[in-house]
Amino acid sequence: MNTAQKIAKNTGVLFFAQIVSYPLGFLYIMYIARYLGSEEFGILSFSLALAGIFGVLADLGFCPLGVREIARDKRLAKKYIANIIPMKIILSILCFGLIAISVNCFGYPEKTVLVVYFVSAGMLFNSFTEIFNSLFKAFEEMEYVSLGIILNKTLMLGLSLIAIFLEYELVRISGIYCLTGLLVFLYTLRICIWKYMAPALEIDWDFWKKISKKAAPFFLAAIVNVIAFRIDMVMLSMLKGDEAVGYYSAAYRLVEALIIIPSILSTSLYPVFSNFYVSAKETLNLVYEKAFKLLLIIGLPIAVGTTLLADKIILLIYGHEFSLAIPALKILIWTIPVIFIAFMLGTLFASINKQVLSLKISIFTTTLNIGANLLLIPKYSFLGAALATVMTYTASFILSYYYISGLTHKIPVFNFALKPIAANLVMGGFILNFTGSNILLVIVASALIYLIMLNIFGVVSKKDYILFKRGKFL
């Protein structure tokens, strides 16, 4: 299999895993939220956020570093795996201890503490799973990573449905995270033994020091990203309680699921951007423009349509108990247009060797996020957290766009957005006139109207159609 075939195969299997796993994850959240109710769903969401933040400490950037180093020299695989495992054991004990201290110091009730423990144990199993996933990635065997992703989501949904049928309470349901994490870890361990090696343990202090220095940038980037995505739920829990977290999380999960769109596109664009930055700067600018336009015309109608149909969406998915999450969804959905493009801009930063600048922007916006949450949550509760999230991602987009414009090509955002905005106004008018109709029919009809208006306004040119038919749109 040549390089092009390997890239196509690995991209394909990862896309397939994401396409399969997202609906499974969505169904899991829907059923669990309906079953637990807003307060207990808030406890579970807080536990996941807290475990996610501390979970970065259980890796310190070793796994992404391992992918890079093993990919460059396959002979290092055995040594990396042998040394990372004992390091992870030490870090996991430290991590779990810090989680236990944190959750007990803040005086959380016993039920919440137990849920945090189970969820954190599952997170630590996932951390060990990543050791073997880094090996699979380095050897370009993405099918094993993809199967692990699908297995994880399938187990979570299947075991949760069984737990709901048996009417388990929250603490038992949180144990599903621990059990699923263990089973997926055993799967990756078995693949490692069968395909590559039987993992051994080694303590090489000089090697530990060496890789710790190399892993530091990966760790810093990971901790900034996880804080940006999870700190709001932890702060909400501390300042306003579990029910507020439940309402916020219900809306946030729906928005978070949509990030698959820029994620898939950015995965495809990364090697393209990287190649054209070296070989064809003008082509890089053209691809950047096309990607910007595509994400804009996808993100805007999602924000407009969801804002107008938020009540129907929340009630359909979560039921009447989560009706207070409706205004939170109306606010949070406006992160979509900016985060879609900001996600792509982050990929462009990495492609042109400006990842340090991207990290600085992330540090600034994360600090802004924490400050905004401290100001807004006490007064506006989960709606304040939603406003802080929109402010944060808008700032990230503005700063990223500003610096990218000076490094590569400045896109006239107003000119790009004017016609899509007009198309969205027409679509929005249609939705407002048919809000009482079946929601699925309204969504399909409004999407068709939007596409027609894009064509009428000439948002997608004949040249774009030709490039798309030839498979060269991006």
C-alpha positions in Angstrom: 0.0 0.0 0.0 1.5 3.3 -1.1 1.5 6.6 1.0 -1.6 8.0 -0.8 -3.6 4.8 -0.3 -2.6 4.7 3.4 -3.7 8.3 3.9 -7.0 7.6 2.1 -7.6 4.4 4.2 -6.8 6.1 7.5 -8.9 9.2 6.8 -11.8 7.0 5.7 -11.8 4.7 8.7 -11.5 7.7 11.1 -14.4 9.5 9.4 -16.5 6.3 9.5 -15.8 6.0 13.2 -16.8 9.6 13.9 -20.0 9.2 11.8 -21.0 6.0 13.6 -20.0 7.1 17.1 -21.6 10.6 17.1 -25.2 9.3 16.8 -24.5 6.6 19.4 -23.1 9.3 21.8 -26.1 11.6 21.0 -28.6 8.8 21.8 -26.7 8.0 25.1 -26.9 11.7 26.2 -30.6 11.9 25.3 -31.7 8.8 27.2 -29.5 9.4 30.2 -30.6 13.0 30.5 -34.3 12.1 30.3 -33.8 9.3 32.8 -31.8 11.2 35.4 -33.5 14.6 35.2 -31.8 18.0 35.3 -30.2 17.8 38.8 -28.6 14.3 38.5 -27.6 14.9 34.9 -25.9 18.0 36.2 -23.9 15.9 38.7 -22.8 13.6 36.0 -21.9 16.5 33.7 -19.9 18.1 36.5 -18.1 14.8 37.2 -17.1 14.4 33.5 -15.8 18.0 33.3 -13.8 17.7 36.5 -12.3 14.3 35.5 -11.5 15.8 32.0 -9.6 18.7 33.4 -7.5 16.6 35.8 -7.2 13.8 33.3 -4.7 15.9 31.3 -2.3 15.4 34.2 -2.4 11.7 33.7 -0.7 12.0 30.3 1.4 15.2 30.4 1.6 15.1 26.6 3.4 11.8 26.4 0.9 10.1 24.0 0.9 12.7 21.2 4.7 12.9 21.6 4.8 9.1 21.2 2.9 9.3 18.0 5.4 11.7 16.5 8.5 10.0 17.8 7.5 6.4 17.0 6.3 7.5 13.5 9.8 8.9 12.8 11.6 5.8 14.2 9.6 2.6 14.6 12.4 1.0 16.6 11.6 3.3 19.5 8.1 1.8 20.0 9.1 -0.8 22.5 11.1 1.6 24.6 8.4 4.3 24.6 5.6 1.9 25.6 7.8 0.3 28.3 8.6 3.7 29.9 5.3 5.5 29.4 3.3 2.8 31.2 5.1 3.2 34.6 5.0 6.9 34.2 1.3 6.8 33.6 0.8 4.6 36.7 2.5 7.2 38.9 0.7 10.1 37.2 -2.7 8.3 37.5 -2.3 7.8 41.2 -1.3 11.4 41.6 -4.2 12.5 39.4 -6.8 10.5 41.3 -5.5 11.8 44.6 -5.9 15.4 43.4 -9.4 14.7 42.2 -10.3 13.2 45.6 -8.8 16.1 47.5 -10.6 18.6 45.3 -14.0 17.1 45.4 -13.9 16.5 49.2 -12.4 19.9 50.0 -15.3 21.7 48.3 -17.8 19.7 50.5 -19.7 17.9 47.8 -22.2 15.3 49.0 -21.3 11.6 49.1 -23.3 10.7 46.0 -21.5 13.4 44.0 -18.1 12.2 45.3 -18.8 8.6 44.4 -19.9 9.6 40.9 -16.7 11.6 40.4 -14.7 8.6 41.6 -16.3 6.2 39.1 -16.1 8.7 36.2 -12.5 9.5 37.0 -11.6 5.8 37.1 -13.0 5.5 33.6 -11.0 8.5 32.5 -7.8 6.9 33.8 -8.5 3.7 31.9 -9.0 5.9 28.8 -5.6 7.5 29.5 -3.9 4.0 29.4 -5.9 3.2 26.2 -4.3 6.2 24.6 -0.9 4.7 25.1 -1.8 1.9 22.7 -3.7 4.2 20.4 -0.6 6.3 20.0 1.2 3.1 18.8 -1.5 2.4 16.3 -1.4 5.9 15.0 2.3 5.9 14.7 2.2 2.7 12.6 -0.7 4.2 10.6 -3.1 1.4 11.6 -6.1 3.8 12.3 -8.6 0.9 11.9 -7.8 -0.2 15.5 -8.3 3.3 16.8 -11.6 3.6 14.9 -12.8 0.2 16.3 -12.0 1.4 19.8 -14.0 4.6 19.3 -17.0 2.7 18.1 -16.7 0.1 20.8 -16.6 2.8 23.5 -19.8 4.5 22.2 -21.6 1.2 21.7 -20.8 0.0 25.2 -21.8 3.3 26.7 -25.2 3.3 24.9 -25.9 -0.4 25.4 -24.9 -0.5 29.1 -26.9 2.7 29.8 -30.0 1.3 28.2 -29.7 -1.8 30.4 -29.1 0.4 33.5 -32.2 2.4 32.6 -34.3 -0.8 32.1 -33.1 -2.1 35.5 -33.8 1.4 37.0 -30.3 1.9 38.4 -29.6 5.0 40.3 -26.9 7.6 39.4 -23.9 6.1 41.2 -24.4 2.7 39.5 -24.9 4.5 36.1 -21.6 6.3 36.7 -19.9 2.9 37.1 -20.6 2.4 33.4 -17.8 4.8 32.6 -15.4 2.8 34.6 -16.5 -0.6 33.1 -16.5 0.8 29.5 -13.0 2.3 30.0 -11.7 -1.0 31.3 -13.2 -3.0 28.4 -11.8 -0.6 25.8 -8.4 -0.6 27.5 -8.4 -4.5 27.4 -9.3 -4.4 23.7 -6.4 -2.1 22.8 -4.0 -4.1 25.0 -5.0 -7.3 23.2 -4.4 -5.7 19.8 -1.0 -4.4 21.0 0.0 -7.9 22.1 -1.4 -9.6 19.0 -0.1 -7.1 16.4 3.0 -5.5 17.9 4.5 -6.6 21.2 3.8 -7.7 24.8 4.2 -4.5 26.8 7.0 -4.6 29.3 7.9 -2.1 32.1 11.1 -0.1 32.1 12.4 2.8 34.2 15.0 4.8 32.4 15.4 8.1 34.3 17.4 9.8 31.5 14.7 8.8 29.0 12.0 10.1 31.3 13.7 13.5 31.6 14.2 13.7 27.8 10.6 12.9 26.8 9.2 15.1 29.6 10.9 18.1 28.1 9.7 17.2 24.6 6.1 16.6 25.8 5.8 19.9 27.6 4.3 21.9 24.6 1.8 19.1 24.0 0.8 19.1 27.6 0.4 22.9 27.7 -1.8 22.9 24.6 -3.9 20.1 26.0 -4.5 21.7 29.4 -5.5 25.0 27.8 -7.9 23.3 25.5 -9.6 21.1 28.2 -9.9 24.1 30.6 -11.5 26.1 27.8 -14.1 23.4 27.1 -14.8 22.2 30.6 -14.2 24.9 33.2 -17.6 26.5 32.8 -19.4 23.4 34.1 -17.1 23.1 37.1 -17.6 26.8 38.0 -21.4 26.5 37.5 -21.4 23.5 39.9 -19.5 25.4 42.5 -21.4 28.7 42.2 -25.0 27.6 41.3 -25.4 23.9 41.9 -26.2 20.7 40.0 -29.5 21.7 38.4 -27.9 24.7 36.7 -25.1 22.4 35.3 -27.8 20.1 34.0 -29.6 22.8 32.0 -26.4 24.2 30.7 -25.0 20.7 29.8 -28.2 19.7 28.0 -27.8 22.7 25.6 -24.0 22.5 25.4 -24.0 18.8 24.4 -26.1 19.6 21.3 -23.8 22.4 20.3 -20.7 20.3 21.0 -21.9 17.5 18.8 -21.9 19.8 15.8 -18.1 20.3 16.1 -17.7 17.1 14.1 -18.2 19.2 11.0 -15.1 21.5 11.3 -13.2 18.6 12.8 -13.7 16.3 9.8 -13.0 19.2 7.4 -9.9 20.3 9.3 -8.5 16.7 9.3 -8.7 16.7 5.6 -7.3 20.3 5.2 -4.3 19.8 7.5 -2.0 18.0 5.0 -3.4 20.1 2.1 -2.6 23.4 3.9 0.8 22.1 4.9 1.7 21.0 1.4 0.6 24.2 -0.3 2.3 26.4 2.3 5.6 25.1 1.0 4.8 24.5 -2.7 2.0 26.9 -3.8 1.1 29.9 -1.6 -1.5 31.2 -4.1 -3.3 27.8 -4.1 -3.2 27.8 -0.3 -5.0 31.2 -0.3 -7.6 29.8 -2.7 -8.2 26.7 -0.6 -8.4 28.9 2.6 -11.0 31.1 0.9 -13.1 28.1 -0.2 -13.0 26.5 3.3 -13.9 29.9 4.9 -16.9 30.3 2.6 -18.0 26.7 3.1 -17.9 26.9 6.9 -19.7 30.2 6.9 -22.6 29.1 4.7 -22.9 25.9 6.9 -22.6 27.6 10.3 -25.0 30.5 9.8 -28.2 28.6 9.0 -27.5 26.2 11.9 -27.4 29.1 14.3 -30.4 30.9 12.8 -32.5 27.7 12.5 -31.7 26.4 16.0 -32.4 29.8 17.5 -35.9 29.8 16.0 -36.6 26.2 16.8 -34.8 25.8 20.1 -38.0 25.2 22.1 -39.0 22.3 19.8 -35.5 20.8 19.7 -35.1 20.8 23.5 -38.5 19.4 24.2 -38.2 16.7 21.5 -34.8 15.5 22.8 -34.9 16.0 26.5 -38.6 16.5 27.5 -40.3 19.3 29.4 -38.1 18.9 32.5 -35.3 20.6 30.5 -37.4 23.5 29.2 -35.2 26.0 31.1 -32.3 24.9 28.8 -34.1 26.5 25.8 -32.7 30.1 26.2 -29.2 28.5 26.9 -29.4 26.8 23.5 -30.5 30.0 21.8 -27.3 31.7 23.1 -24.8 28.8 22.8 -25.7 28.0 19.2 -24.2 31.3 18.1 -20.8 29.8 19.0 -21.2 27.6 15.9 -20.5 30.1 13.1 -17.4 31.5 14.8 -16.1 28.2 16.2 -16.5 26.5 12.8 -14.1 29.0 11.2 -11.9 29.3 14.3 -11.4 25.6 14.2 -10.2 25.8 10.6 -8.0 28.8 11.4 -6.3 26.8 14.2 -5.5 24.1 11.6 -4.0 26.8 9.3 -1.8 28.1 12.1 -0.4 24.6 12.6 0.1 24.1 8.9 2.2 27.3 8.5 4.3 26.5 11.6 2.6 29.1 13.8 1.2 26.7 16.5 2.9 28.8 19.2 0.9 31.8 18.2 -2.2 29.7 18.2 -1.4 28.5 21.7 -1.0 32.1 22.9 -4.4 33.0 21.5 -5.9 29.9 23.3 -4.3 30.9 26.6 -5.7 34.5 26.3 -9.2 33.3 25.4 -9.2 30.7 28.2 -8.3 33.4 30.7 -11.0 35.5 29.2 -13.4 32.6 29.6 -12.6 32.1 33.3 -13.0 35.8 34.0 -16.3 36.1 32.1 -17.7 33.1 33.9 -16.7 34.6 37.3 -18.5 37.9 36.4 -21.6 36.4 34.7 -22.4 33.2 36.5 -23.2 34.7 39.9 -25.8 37.0 38.3 -27.1 35.1 35.4 -26.4 31.4 36.3 -26.1 29.0 33.4 -27.2 31.7 30.9 -24.2 33.7 32.1 -22.0 30.7 31.3 -23.5 30.5 27.9 -22.8 34.2 27.2 -19.2 33.7 28.4 -18.8 30.8 26.0 -20.0 32.9 23.0 -17.7 35.7 24.0 -14.8 33.4 24.3 -15.2 31.8 20.9 -15.9 35.1 19.2 -12.7 36.5 20.7 -10.8 33.4 19.5 -12.2 33.9 16.0 -11.4 37.6 15.9 -7.8 37.2 17.1 -7.1 34.2 14.9 -8.5 35.9 11.8 -6.5 39.1 12.6 -3.2 37.2 12.8 -3.9 34.9 9.9 -4.7 37.9 7.7 -1.2 39.2 8.4 0.5 35.9 7.8 -1.3 34.6 4.7 -4.3 36.1 3.0 -7.0 38.6 4.2 -10.5 37.5 3.5 -13.2 40.3 3.2 -15.5 38.9 5.9 -18.3 41.4 5.3 -18.4 40.7 1.6 -18.4 37.0 2.2 -21.1 37.1 4.8 -23.5 39.6 3.2 -25.3 37.2 0.7 -25.4 34.2 3.2 -27.0 36.6 5.7 -29.6 37.6 3.2 -30.3 33.9 2.4 -30.7 33.2 6.2 -33.2 36.1 6.5 -35.4 34.5 3.9 -35.0 31.0 5.5 -35.7 32.5 9.0 -38.9 34.2 7.7 -40.1 30.8 6.4 -39.4 29.1 9.8 -41.3 31.8 11.7 -44.3 31.3 9.5 -44.4 27.5 10.1 -43.2 27.1 13.7 -46.4 25.1 14.5 -45.7 22.5 11.8 -43.8 19.2 12.2 -40.2 20.1 13.2 -38.6 17.6 10.8 -40.5 18.9 7.8 -39.7 22.5 8.8 -36.0 21.6 9.0 -36.0 19.9 5.6 -38.0 22.6 3.9 -36.0 25.5 5.4 -32.7 23.8 4.3 -34.0 23.5 0.7 -35.1 27.2 0.8 -31.7 28.2 2.0 -29.9 26.3 -0.7 -32.2 27.8 -3.3 -31.5 31.3 -2.0 -27.8 30.7 -2.0 -28.1 29.8 -5.7 -30.3 32.8 -6.5 -27.9 35.2 -4.7 -24.9 33.6 -6.4 -23.1 32.6 -3.2 -21.8 29.5 -4.8 -20.4 30.4 -8.2 -20.3 28.3 -11.4 -16.6 27.9 -10.9 -17.3 26.5 -7.4 -19.7 23.9 -8.9 -17.1 22.9 -11.5 -14.4 22.5 -8.8 -16.7 20.5 -6.6 -17.6 18.1 -9.5 -13.9 17.6 -10.1 -13.3 16.9 -6.4 -11.1 20.0 -6.1 -13.4 22.3 -4.2 -11.1 22.0 -1.2 
